[in-house]
């Protein structure tokens, strides 16, 4: 019963944040515009290169997703503090874990949407083959969930700081390295033609990091 209440409350809080995001679509659109413009600029910069290195494409995709996660998760708890609604969250008849899980779900949904747009635009402008897109989704979904969890935790830690945006950027990078390293390696291999079985060591690392953070 306790677990059901936790999940129910977290889903309600995540839906609340998503509804607010939909009403204030300019923030989400700015993140989406950043992702798409980054892919487009990279395409312009490399238009004279006939065959792009899979490692370069992988690094580009992860850089876009990483900075998009910073833009998304910076406002996760900071928005509640700036609006004075953080005390309302504290007074809710639910555990703090439900509030954190709700923020994680909200961040994961937003980042997943940005990730889909990024990968699809990369198939157009960076010449990624459509056949590898499903495998890319598997890797990026695990990475996005990891980034949403640690980003929400760091956002909660620095939400009362005056320079929370700068602090989150500095604190977010060291704890995201265990995601970025296997993530870029796995995506590079997949773009080169490898299947999911061949990137299973990297996927295990992403899953192990996820389990460690949850624990």
N, CA, C and O of each residue as an XYZ file, in Angstrom:
860
protein
N       0.817     -1.216      0.000
C       0.000      0.000      0.000
C       0.847      1.260      0.000
O       0.532      2.238     -0.678
N       1.942      1.220      0.783
C       2.811      2.394      0.854
C       3.462      2.676     -0.491
O       3.597      3.827     -0.905
N       3.872      1.580     -1.179
C       4.499      1.766     -2.488
C       3.491      2.300     -3.506
O       3.832      3.131     -4.348
N       2.260      1.820     -3.425
C       1.231      2.311     -4.346
C       0.951      3.788     -4.122
O       0.794      4.552     -5.074
N       0.888      4.189     -2.833
C       0.658      5.605     -2.522
C       1.822      6.459     -2.999
O       1.623      7.571     -3.487
N       3.044      5.936     -2.857
C       4.228      6.666     -3.313
C       4.158      6.917     -4.812
O       4.370      8.040     -5.269
N       3.858      5.867     -5.577
C       3.803      5.994     -7.028
C       2.649      6.901     -7.453
O       2.796      7.725     -8.356
N       1.501      6.742     -6.794
C       0.336      7.569     -7.135
C       0.610      9.044     -6.907
O       0.316      9.876     -7.766
N       1.177      9.371     -5.742
C       1.490     10.768     -5.434
C       2.547     11.325     -6.380
O       2.467     12.479     -6.802
N       3.540     10.498     -6.710
C       4.590     10.949     -7.631
C       4.018     11.236     -9.010
O       4.389     12.223     -9.646
N       3.115     10.375     -9.476
C       2.494     10.591    -10.788
C       1.660     11.874    -10.797
O       1.679     12.625    -11.772
N       0.933     12.116     -9.715
C       0.121     13.337     -9.634
C       1.015     14.578     -9.674
O       0.699     15.551    -10.359
N       2.126     14.545     -8.945
C       3.042     15.692     -8.942
C       3.698     15.880    -10.302
O       3.893     17.010    -10.750
N       4.042     14.760    -10.970
C       4.640     14.862    -12.299
C       3.650     15.445    -13.307
O       4.018     16.279    -14.134
N       2.399     15.004    -13.234
C       1.367     15.545    -14.128
C       1.168     17.032    -13.870
O       0.993     17.817    -14.803
N       1.195     17.413    -12.595
C       1.054     18.837    -12.246
C       2.166     19.667    -12.883
O       1.905     20.732    -13.442
N       3.390     19.189    -12.799
C       4.509     19.926    -13.390
C       4.403     19.970    -14.913
O       4.721     20.988    -15.529
N       3.958     18.871    -15.520
C       3.827     18.839    -16.972
C       2.718     19.774    -17.456
O       2.841     20.395    -18.512
N       1.636     19.871    -16.681
C       0.564     20.803    -17.038
C       1.067     22.239    -16.974
O       0.777     23.051    -17.852
N       1.835     22.544    -15.910
C       2.425     23.884    -15.791
C       3.371     24.155    -16.952
O       3.397     25.257    -17.499
N       4.147     23.142    -17.323
C       5.086     23.294    -18.443
C       4.325     23.554    -19.742
O       4.761     24.349    -20.575
N       3.178     22.873    -19.912
C       2.380     23.073    -21.126
C       1.786     24.476    -21.176
O       1.643     25.053    -22.254
N       1.443     25.022    -20.021
C       0.886     26.374    -19.983
C       1.958     27.420    -20.224
O       1.680     28.505    -20.734
N       3.191     27.084    -19.851
C       4.310     28.004    -20.067
C       5.258     27.348    -21.070
O       6.397     27.013    -20.748
N       4.760     27.175    -22.289
C       5.479     26.375    -23.285
C       6.766     27.025    -23.756
O       7.579     26.369    -24.407
N       6.975     28.303    -23.443
C       8.165     28.978    -23.961
C       9.449     28.371    -23.397
O      10.471     28.351    -24.082
N       9.409     27.874    -22.148
C      10.612     27.267    -21.571
C      10.960     25.966    -22.292
O      12.116     25.731    -22.643
N       9.948     25.126    -22.508
C      10.195     23.875    -23.217
C      10.616     24.134    -24.659
O      11.513     23.467    -25.174
N       9.975     25.096    -25.309
C      10.312     25.400    -26.688
C      11.744     25.931    -26.807
O      12.421     25.673    -27.802
N      12.202     26.669    -25.799
C      13.579     27.165    -25.833
C      14.572     26.015    -25.736
O      15.610     26.032    -26.398
N      14.255     25.003    -24.904
C      15.126     23.826    -24.794
C      15.123     23.053    -26.104
O      16.173     22.614    -26.575
N      13.939     22.887    -26.694
C      13.828     22.175    -27.966
C      14.550     22.934    -29.076
O      15.203     22.326    -29.924
N      14.434     24.251    -29.070
C      15.127     25.064    -30.075
C      16.639     24.944    -29.930
O      17.363     24.904    -30.924
N      17.116     24.888    -28.676
C      18.551     24.695    -28.445
C      19.024     23.376    -29.043
O      20.051     23.327    -29.720
N      18.265     22.301    -28.787
C      18.663     20.983    -29.278
C      18.690     20.940    -30.805
O      19.657     20.467    -31.403
N      17.632     21.433    -31.426
C      17.547     21.379    -32.885
C      18.570     22.297    -33.550
O      19.169     21.934    -34.562
N      18.767     23.485    -32.980
C      19.750     24.397    -33.572
C      21.166     23.857    -33.419
O      22.010     24.086    -34.285
N      21.440     23.137    -32.321
C      22.776     22.540    -32.135
C      23.055     21.502    -33.213
O      24.152     21.454    -33.769
N      22.049     20.664    -33.506
C      22.215     19.661    -34.561
C      22.383     20.339    -35.910
O      23.205     19.913    -36.722
N      21.614     21.383    -36.155
C      21.674     22.081    -37.437
C      23.019     22.773    -37.628
O      23.595     22.712    -38.714
N      23.526     23.430    -36.586
C      24.829     24.099    -36.674
C      25.937     23.084    -36.908
O      26.852     23.328    -37.694
N      25.855     21.934    -36.219
C      26.852     20.878    -36.426
C      26.825     20.397    -37.875
O      27.871     20.121    -38.462
N      25.626     20.297    -38.447
C      25.507     19.873    -39.839
C      26.160     20.879    -40.774
O      26.851     20.494    -41.718
N      25.944     22.174    -40.516
C      26.567     23.213    -41.338
C      28.093     23.167    -41.224
O      28.806     23.352    -42.210
N      28.577     22.917    -40.010
C      30.027     22.910    -39.782
C      30.704     21.742    -40.489
O      31.855     21.852    -40.911
N      29.987     20.617    -40.619
C      30.591     19.416    -41.188
C      30.070     19.101    -42.579
O      30.211     17.967    -43.039
N      29.474     20.062    -43.260
C      28.861     19.757    -44.545
C      29.883     19.377    -45.605
O      29.524     18.758    -46.606
N      31.156     19.735    -45.409
C      32.184     19.367    -46.376
C      32.773     17.990    -46.128
O      33.579     17.502    -46.920
N      32.367     17.356    -45.017
C      32.881     16.029    -44.682
C      31.923     14.980    -45.221
O      30.740     14.982    -44.884
N      32.432     14.081    -46.060
C      31.567     13.080    -46.686
C      31.088     12.032    -45.680
O      29.909     11.678    -45.656
N      32.008     11.540    -44.853
C      31.672     10.509    -43.875
C      32.066     11.010    -42.494
O      33.248     11.211    -42.217
N      31.078     11.212    -41.628
C      31.357     11.674    -40.276
C      31.754     10.508    -39.390
O      31.235      9.400    -39.534
N      32.669     10.761    -38.481
C      33.083      9.733    -37.534
C      31.938      9.405    -36.585
O      31.296     10.320    -36.069
N      31.662      8.123    -36.339
C      30.600      7.761    -35.386
C      30.849      8.328    -33.999
O      29.906      8.677    -33.289
N      32.130      8.423    -33.607
C      32.449      8.969    -32.290
C      32.081     10.442    -32.202
O      31.616     10.908    -31.161
N      32.290     11.182    -33.299
C      31.952     12.609    -33.314
C      30.435     12.795    -33.230
O      29.949     13.650    -32.490
N      29.700     11.994    -33.986
C      28.241     12.087    -33.952
C      27.719     11.725    -32.564
O      26.825     12.386    -32.034
N      28.287     10.665    -31.980
C      27.873     10.249    -30.642
C      28.112     11.346    -29.617
O      27.246     11.640    -28.792
N      29.308     11.954    -29.678
C      29.619     13.033    -28.738
C      28.669     14.213    -28.926
O      28.246     14.833    -27.950
N      28.334     14.525    -30.176
C      27.412     15.636    -30.451
C      26.039     15.379    -29.848
O      25.464     16.265    -29.215
N      25.510     14.178    -30.039
C      24.187     13.846    -29.512
C      24.162     13.913    -27.985
O      23.212     14.428    -27.396
N      25.206     13.393    -27.355
C      25.224     13.393    -25.893
C      25.443     14.788    -25.328
O      24.917     15.113    -24.264
N      26.212     15.616    -26.026
C      26.381     17.005    -25.577
C      25.049     17.733    -25.599
O      24.720     18.470    -24.670
N      24.280     17.523    -26.670
C      22.965     18.168    -26.772
C      22.043     17.691    -25.652
O      21.384     18.503    -25.004
N      21.994     16.373    -25.421
C      21.128     15.829    -24.369
C      21.594     16.285    -22.987
O      20.774     16.588    -22.120
N      22.902     16.332    -22.786
C      23.441     16.732    -21.481
C      23.075     18.173    -21.146
O      22.578     18.446    -20.053
N      23.314     19.098    -22.073
C      23.007     20.500    -21.787
C      21.498     20.745    -21.761
O      21.029     21.639    -21.055
N      20.744     19.968    -22.514
C      19.287     20.066    -22.420
C      18.813     19.641    -21.042
O      17.873     20.223    -20.500
N      19.458     18.626    -20.468
C      19.086     18.190    -19.121
C      19.404     19.256    -18.085
O      18.667     19.408    -17.111
N      20.491     19.998    -18.280
C      20.804     21.091    -17.359
C      19.722     22.170    -17.436
O      19.251     22.660    -16.410
N      19.335     22.535    -18.656
C      18.293     23.552    -18.827
C      16.960     23.094    -18.240
O      16.202     23.902    -17.704
N      16.679     21.801    -18.344
C      15.408     21.280    -17.837
C      15.406     21.170    -16.321
O      14.463     21.611    -15.665
N      16.454     20.586    -15.766
C      16.462     20.247    -14.346
C      16.846     21.408    -13.458
O      16.632     21.351    -12.247
N      17.412     22.469    -14.032
C      17.739     23.646    -13.226
C      16.485     24.230    -12.590
O      16.519     24.697    -11.451
N      15.388     24.204    -13.320
C      14.144     24.795    -12.819
C      13.264     23.794    -12.080
O      12.160     24.136    -11.657
N      13.744     22.558    -11.921
C      12.910     21.521    -11.329
C      12.414     21.914     -9.940
O      11.208     21.969     -9.700
N      13.349     22.190     -9.023
C      12.985     22.628     -7.677
C      13.084     24.143     -7.537
O      12.396     24.741     -6.710
N      13.941     24.763     -8.349
C      14.115     26.219     -8.241
C      12.818     26.952     -8.520
O      12.549     27.989     -7.913
N      12.002     26.421     -9.440
C      10.723     27.045     -9.759
C       9.818     27.087     -8.523
O       9.115     28.071     -8.293
N       9.843     26.009     -7.731
C       9.020     25.965     -6.525
C       9.486     27.007     -5.505
O       8.671     27.636     -4.830
N      10.804     27.180     -5.404
C      11.347     28.161     -4.456
C      11.042     29.575     -4.919
O      10.630     30.416     -4.120
N      11.242     29.842     -6.207
C      11.018     31.191     -6.732
C       9.553     31.606     -6.623
O       9.249     32.777     -6.394
N       8.662     30.656     -6.786
C       7.232     30.976     -6.715
C       6.679     30.895     -5.298
O       5.530     31.266     -5.056
N       7.486     30.416     -4.370
C       7.015     30.287     -2.998
C       6.106     29.104     -2.767
O       5.396     29.053     -1.762
N       6.116     28.137     -3.697
C       5.245     26.972     -3.545
C       5.962     25.786     -2.906
O       5.374     24.714     -2.759
N       7.222     25.967     -2.527
C       7.963     24.859     -1.926
C       7.367     24.463     -0.576
O       7.374     23.289     -0.207
N       6.853     25.453      0.157
C       6.216     25.132      1.434
C       4.932     24.346      1.209
O       4.566     23.507      2.032
N       4.248     24.609      0.103
C       3.071     23.820     -0.230
C       3.422     22.369     -0.499
O       2.685     21.463     -0.107
N       4.552     22.145     -1.172
C       4.998     20.774     -1.399
C       5.323     20.081     -0.081
O       4.997     18.909      0.112
N       5.963     20.810      0.818
C       6.320     20.220      2.109
C       5.101     19.853      2.940
O       5.143     18.912      3.732
N       4.020     20.593      2.761
C       2.824     20.344      3.557
C       1.940     19.238      2.987
O       0.946     18.856      3.604
N       2.298     18.725      1.814
C       1.491     17.661      1.220
C       1.569     16.393      2.066
O       2.623     16.082      2.620
N       0.459     15.658      2.169
C       0.461     14.418      2.959
C       1.107     13.251      2.208
O       0.481     12.217      1.977
N       2.362     13.442      1.839
C       3.099     12.384      1.154
C       4.563     12.494      1.549
O       5.000     13.509      2.091
N       5.304     11.449      1.274
C       6.711     11.428      1.661
C       7.546     12.286      0.721
O       7.131     12.604     -0.394
N       8.725     12.651      1.194
C       9.648     13.435      0.362
C      10.115     12.631     -0.847
O      10.465     13.199     -1.882
N      10.118     11.297     -0.711
C      10.506     10.455     -1.837
C       9.509     10.589     -2.986
O       9.891     10.547     -4.155
N       8.220     10.752     -2.644
C       7.206     10.923     -3.687
C       7.426     12.232     -4.443
O       7.259     12.290     -5.661
N       7.803     13.287     -3.706
C       8.067     14.574     -4.356
C       9.269     14.458     -5.288
O       9.237     14.936     -6.422
N      10.332     13.817     -4.796
C      11.528     13.651     -5.622
C      11.222     12.789     -6.844
O      11.657     13.108     -7.951
N      10.477     11.699     -6.654
C      10.131     10.825     -7.775
C       9.266     11.564     -8.792
O       9.412     11.357     -9.997
N       8.373     12.419     -8.318
C       7.560     13.218     -9.234
C       8.412     14.132    -10.092
O       8.170     14.271    -11.291
N       9.418     14.760     -9.475
C      10.328     15.622    -10.234
C      11.153     14.808    -11.228
O      11.426     15.264    -12.339
N      11.547     13.599    -10.821
C      12.307     12.733    -11.728
C      11.463     12.358    -12.947
O      11.946     12.401    -14.078
N      10.210     11.994    -12.714
C       9.316     11.629    -13.821
C       9.091     12.808    -14.758
O       9.099     12.656    -15.979
N       8.890     13.983    -14.170
C       8.716     15.192    -14.996
C       9.952     15.442    -15.857
O       9.836     15.669    -17.061
N      11.129     15.400    -15.242
C      12.360     15.633    -15.993
C      12.589     14.579    -17.061
O      13.064     14.891    -18.153
N      12.249     13.315    -16.750
C      12.450     12.237    -17.717
C      11.545     12.419    -18.936
O      11.975     12.179    -20.064
N      10.296     12.841    -18.721
C       9.369     13.038    -19.842
C       9.854     14.170    -20.745
O       9.854     14.034    -21.968
N      10.267     15.282    -20.144
C      10.745     16.418    -20.940
C      12.009     16.033    -21.711
O      12.132     16.328    -22.900
N      12.945     15.372    -21.026
C      14.191     14.981    -21.685
C      13.946     13.932    -22.765
O      14.618     13.928    -23.796
N      12.986     13.044    -22.527
C      12.663     12.043    -23.544
C      12.145     12.713    -24.812
O      12.499     12.312    -25.921
N      11.311     13.726    -24.648
C      10.792     14.451    -25.815
C      11.927     15.139    -26.575
O      11.982     15.091    -27.804
N      12.826     15.777    -25.833
C      13.976     16.430    -26.464
C      14.864     15.399    -27.147
O      15.380     15.646    -28.236
N      15.044     14.244    -26.510
C      15.883     13.188    -27.067
C      15.316     12.688    -28.396
O      16.061     12.500    -29.359
N      14.008     12.472    -28.449
C      13.376     12.011    -29.690
C      13.584     13.028    -30.810
O      13.937     12.664    -31.931
N      13.365     14.292    -30.500
C      13.557     15.334    -31.512
C      15.016     15.408    -31.958
O      15.298     15.626    -33.136
N      15.933     15.229    -31.023
C      17.360     15.295    -31.348
C      17.777     14.155    -32.273
O      18.464     14.376    -33.270
N      17.359     12.939    -31.940
C      17.741     11.781    -32.749
C      17.115     11.851    -34.136
O      17.777     11.567    -35.134
N      15.841     12.228    -34.201
C      15.180     12.302    -35.507
C      15.804     13.389    -36.385
O      15.960     13.199    -37.591
N      16.159     14.523    -35.785
C      16.813     15.574    -36.571
C      18.209     15.145    -37.004
O      18.688     15.540    -38.067
N      18.863     14.330    -36.166
C      20.198     13.847    -36.529
C      20.134     12.901    -37.722
O      21.082     12.836    -38.505
N      19.038     12.169    -37.876
C      18.905     11.302    -39.054
C      18.809     12.128    -40.334
O      19.191     11.660    -41.407
N      18.305     13.343    -40.226
C      18.182     14.213    -41.401
C      19.460     14.980    -41.694
O      19.892     15.068    -42.843
N      20.070     15.541    -40.641
C      21.188     16.468    -40.844
C      22.559     15.859    -40.602
O      23.557     16.397    -41.083
N      22.640     14.742    -39.862
C      23.940     14.113    -39.604
C      24.052     12.744    -40.266
O      25.001     12.001    -40.017
N      23.078     12.420    -41.108
C      23.119     11.196    -41.924
C      23.204      9.915    -41.091
O      23.931      8.985    -41.441
N      22.462      9.877    -39.999
C      22.355      8.639    -39.226
C      21.328      7.738    -39.896
O      20.244      8.192    -40.261
N      21.659      6.482    -40.056
C      20.751      5.544    -40.708
C      19.552      5.245    -39.808
O      19.694      5.096    -38.594
N      18.378      5.161    -40.417
C      17.154      4.897    -39.664
C      17.175      3.531    -38.991
O      16.495      3.330    -37.985
N      17.940      2.596    -39.529
C      17.963      1.238    -38.981
C      18.570      1.181    -37.577
O      18.298      0.244    -36.826
N      19.389      2.173    -37.215
C      20.034      2.149    -35.902
C      19.250      2.966    -34.868
O      19.604      2.976    -33.689
N      18.196      3.645    -35.303
C      17.444      4.515    -34.389
C      16.843      3.751    -33.210
O      16.957      4.226    -32.080
N      16.201      2.576    -33.416
C      15.663      1.848    -32.251
C      16.726      1.516    -31.206
O      16.468      1.630    -30.008
N      17.908      1.111    -31.640
C      18.984      0.803    -30.689
C      19.456      2.066    -29.982
O      19.777      2.031    -28.794
N      19.499      3.185    -30.711
C      19.866      4.454    -30.082
C      18.861      4.839    -28.997
O      19.238      5.353    -27.944
N      17.589      4.588    -29.264
C      16.553      4.904    -28.274
C      16.783      4.132    -26.975
O      16.615      4.681    -25.886
N      17.165      2.866    -27.090
C      17.384      2.046    -25.898
C      18.485      2.648    -25.030
O      18.326      2.771    -23.815
N      19.595      3.019    -25.653
C      20.720      3.587    -24.905
C      20.343      4.937    -24.304
O      20.600      5.196    -23.128
N      19.735      5.790    -25.116
C      19.421      7.133    -24.636
C      18.319      7.133    -23.581
O      18.330      7.983    -22.691
N      17.380      6.214    -23.657
C      16.337      6.146    -22.627
C      16.957      5.837    -21.269
O      16.601      6.456    -20.266
N      17.885      4.882    -21.234
C      18.564      4.573    -19.972
C      19.375      5.764    -19.487
O      19.387      6.078    -18.296
N      20.058      6.428    -20.424
C      20.845      7.596    -20.044
C      19.988      8.743    -19.560
O      20.356      9.433    -18.609
N      18.841      8.960    -20.203
C      17.934     10.041    -19.811
C      17.379      9.795    -18.413
O      17.275     10.726    -17.615
N      17.022      8.552    -18.110
C      16.509      8.232    -16.773
C      17.585      8.504    -15.723
O      17.300      9.076    -14.671
N      18.822      8.093    -16.008
C      19.933      8.360    -15.083
C      20.124      9.861    -14.875
O      20.269     10.324    -13.744
N      20.122     10.619    -15.979
C      20.320     12.064    -15.881
C      19.179     12.731    -15.121
O      19.406     13.670    -14.357
N      17.951     12.251    -15.326
C      16.804     12.833    -14.626
C      16.905     12.603    -13.123
O      16.560     13.484    -12.335
N      17.377     11.422    -12.722
C      17.486     11.119    -11.293
C      18.550     11.973    -10.622
O      18.284     12.645     -9.625
N      19.766     11.940    -11.180
C      20.832     12.691    -10.514
C      20.621     14.192    -10.655
O      20.989     14.955     -9.762
N      20.033     14.625    -11.769
C      19.759     16.049    -11.945
C      18.739     16.551    -10.942
O      18.883     17.652    -10.411
N      17.706     15.758    -10.674
C      16.689     16.152     -9.699
C      17.270     16.203     -8.299
O      16.926     17.088     -7.515
N      18.149     15.261     -7.977
C      18.782     15.263     -6.658
C      19.663     16.489     -6.487
O      19.594     17.167     -5.462
N      20.491     16.778     -7.485
C      21.368     17.955     -7.401
C      20.542     19.237     -7.359
O      20.881     20.172     -6.634
N      19.455     19.282     -8.138
C      18.587     20.458     -8.130
C      17.978     20.676     -6.757
O      17.838     21.817     -6.317
N      17.614     19.596     -6.073
C      17.065     19.724     -4.722
C      18.116     20.216     -3.738
O      17.799     20.945     -2.798
N      19.359     19.819     -3.950
C      20.431     20.218     -3.031
C      20.722     21.716     -3.132
O      20.958     22.374     -2.119
N      20.705     22.253     -4.354
C      21.132     23.643     -4.561
C      19.965     24.612     -4.719
O      20.177     25.769     -5.083
N      18.727     24.161     -4.451
C      17.575     25.013     -4.782
C      17.514     26.293     -3.962
O      16.905     27.267     -4.404
N      18.129     26.322     -2.773
C      18.093     27.535     -1.966
C      19.306     28.436     -2.205
O      19.400     29.526     -1.641
N      20.235     27.969     -3.048
C      21.436     28.754     -3.309
C      21.133     29.912     -4.242
O      20.298     29.801     -5.140
N      21.826     31.031     -4.018
C      21.624     32.201     -4.876
C      22.120     31.948     -6.287
O      21.520     32.423     -7.251
N      23.204     31.207     -6.419
C      23.746     30.883     -7.747
C      23.441     29.455     -8.124
O      24.333     28.721     -8.549
N      22.178     29.041     -7.973
C      21.810     27.643     -8.175
C      22.055     27.169     -9.602
O      22.412     26.009     -9.811
N      21.869     28.049    -10.590
C      22.086     27.636    -11.978
C      23.545     27.278    -12.219
O      23.847     26.261    -12.843
N      24.448     28.116    -11.722
C      25.878     27.855    -11.880
C      26.308     26.639    -11.065
O      27.083     25.811    -11.543
N      25.806     26.532     -9.839
C      26.179     25.409     -8.985
C      25.721     24.087     -9.576
O      26.454     23.099     -9.546
N      24.495     24.070    -10.118
C      24.004     22.823    -10.695
C      24.873     22.388    -11.870
O      25.141     21.199    -12.047
N      25.312     23.359    -12.672
C      26.177     23.020    -13.804
C      27.491     22.421    -13.344
O      27.990     21.474    -13.952
N      28.069     22.975    -12.252
C      29.345     22.467    -11.752
C      29.184     21.108    -11.066
O      30.025     20.226    -11.236
N      28.117     20.939    -10.297
C      27.927     19.699     -9.552
C      27.392     18.573    -10.421
O      27.621     17.397    -10.139
N      26.674     18.940    -11.483
C      26.025     17.947    -12.326
C      27.029     17.158    -13.161
O      26.845     15.963    -13.394
N      28.091     17.826    -13.611
C      29.032     17.153    -14.512
C      29.767     15.986    -13.855
O      29.801     14.904    -14.439
N      30.362     16.153    -12.655
C      31.110     15.012    -12.086
C      30.251     13.771    -11.874
O      30.709     12.652    -12.106
N      29.010     13.961    -11.434
C      28.175     12.787    -11.167
C      27.563     12.214    -12.445
O      27.025     11.107    -12.427
N      27.637     12.950    -13.545
C      27.095     12.443    -14.808
C      28.157     11.766    -15.668
O      27.829     11.189    -16.704
N      29.418     11.825    -15.261
C      30.492     11.181    -16.032
C      30.262      9.673    -16.182
O      30.492      9.140    -17.268
N      29.811      8.954    -15.118
C      29.534      7.517    -15.305
C      28.414      7.229    -16.301
O      28.252      6.086    -16.729
N      27.649      8.238    -16.672
C      26.619      8.070    -17.702
C      27.173      8.420    -19.074
O      26.935      7.709    -20.050
N      27.916      9.522    -19.139
C      28.377     10.037    -20.424
C      29.416      9.127    -21.079
O      29.395      8.944    -22.296
N      30.320      8.559    -20.289
C      31.384      7.740    -20.877
C      30.830      6.470    -21.530
O      31.063      6.263    -22.721
N      30.100      5.605    -20.793
C      29.552      4.423    -21.489
C      28.488      4.787    -22.519
O      28.315      4.077    -23.509
N      27.767      5.900    -22.291
C      26.746      6.307    -23.246
C      27.331      6.683    -24.592
O      26.831      6.251    -25.630
N      28.388      7.487    -24.586
C      29.019      7.890    -25.851
C      29.673      6.699    -26.543
O      29.645      6.597    -27.770
N      30.258      5.804    -25.760
C      30.873      4.623    -26.364
C      29.822      3.730    -27.023
O      30.025      3.229    -28.129
N      28.695      3.537    -26.328
C      27.642      2.668    -26.876
C      27.032      3.261    -28.140
O      26.827      2.547    -29.121
N      26.740      4.565    -28.126
C      26.135      5.206    -29.294
C      27.102      5.183    -30.476
O      26.683      4.964    -31.612
N      28.391      5.407    -30.218
C      29.379      5.348    -31.285
C      29.441      3.978    -31.938
O      29.552      3.872    -33.160
N      29.370      2.926    -31.124
C      29.390      1.568    -31.668
C      28.134      1.277    -32.481
O      28.201      0.647    -33.537
N      26.981      1.740    -31.982
C      25.721      1.480    -32.685
C      25.699      2.187    -34.035
O      25.264      1.609    -35.031
N      26.164      3.429    -34.074
C      26.212      4.155    -35.347
C      27.162      3.469    -36.322
O      26.970      3.528    -37.537
N      28.195      2.815    -35.777
C      29.138      2.077    -36.629
C      28.549      0.790    -37.169
O      29.127      0.169    -38.061
N      27.389      0.377    -36.632
C      26.750     -0.834    -37.134
C      26.612     -1.940    -36.113
O      26.121     -3.020    -36.441
N      27.035     -1.699    -34.879
C      26.945     -2.733    -33.854
C      25.502     -2.878    -33.373
O      24.718     -1.931    -33.433
N      25.165     -4.071    -32.898
C      23.847     -4.331    -32.341
C      23.837     -4.132    -30.838
O      24.863     -3.820    -30.233
N      22.670     -4.315    -30.241
C      22.546     -4.121    -28.795
C      23.388     -5.122    -28.017
O      23.921     -4.791    -26.958
N      23.513     -6.348    -28.533
C      24.316     -7.343    -27.824
C      25.781     -6.920    -27.731
O      26.462     -7.234    -26.755
N      26.257     -6.216    -28.736
C      27.663     -5.796    -28.748
C      27.926     -4.624    -27.811
O      29.074     -4.386    -27.434
N      26.882     -3.885    -27.426
C      27.064     -2.769    -26.495
C      26.510     -3.121    -25.119
O      26.268     -2.239    -24.295
N      26.312     -4.419    -24.875
C      25.767     -4.845    -23.590
C      26.652     -4.441    -22.405
O      26.107     -4.114    -21.351
N      27.986     -4.446    -22.519
C      28.793     -3.972    -21.373
C      28.489     -2.524    -20.989
O      28.418     -2.198    -19.804
N      28.311     -1.659    -21.982
C      27.981     -0.266    -21.697
C      26.573     -0.149    -21.094
O      26.348      0.649    -20.184
N      25.642     -0.942    -21.600
C      24.283     -0.918    -21.061
C      24.267     -1.408    -19.611
O      23.507     -0.902    -18.785
N      25.101     -2.385    -19.314
C      25.188     -2.864    -17.925
C      25.715     -1.772    -17.004
O      25.258     -1.633    -15.869
N      26.676     -1.002    -17.493
C      27.200      0.101    -16.683
C      26.123      1.147    -16.414
O      26.002      1.643    -15.294
N      25.341      1.481    -17.438
C      24.255      2.446    -17.255
C      23.213      1.914    -16.279
O      22.709      2.658    -15.438
N      22.889      0.625    -16.389
C      21.916      0.024    -15.475
C      22.467     -0.049    -14.054
O      21.740      0.199    -13.092
N      23.757     -0.389    -13.920
C      24.367     -0.461    -12.592
C      24.384      0.906    -11.919
O      24.148      1.011    -10.716
N      24.661      1.950    -12.691
C      24.653      3.296    -12.131
C      23.237      3.686    -11.697
O      23.049      4.314    -10.655
N      22.243      3.304    -12.511
C      20.858      3.595    -12.166
C      20.472      2.909    -10.851
O      19.863      3.529     -9.979
N      20.828      1.636    -10.715
C      20.506      0.896     -9.491
C      21.233      1.479     -8.283
O      20.686      1.524     -7.181
N      22.480      1.927     -8.501
C      23.244      2.516     -7.390
C      22.608      3.820     -6.914
O      22.508      4.059     -5.710
N      22.177      4.663     -7.852
C      21.551      5.920     -7.486
C      20.220      5.684     -6.788
O      19.919      6.345     -5.794
N      19.420      4.753     -7.291
C      18.136      4.433     -6.668
C      18.337      3.901     -5.259
O      17.604      4.258     -4.337
N      19.349      3.032     -5.102
C      19.642      2.467     -3.774
C      20.058      3.550     -2.794
O      20.341      3.257     -1.633
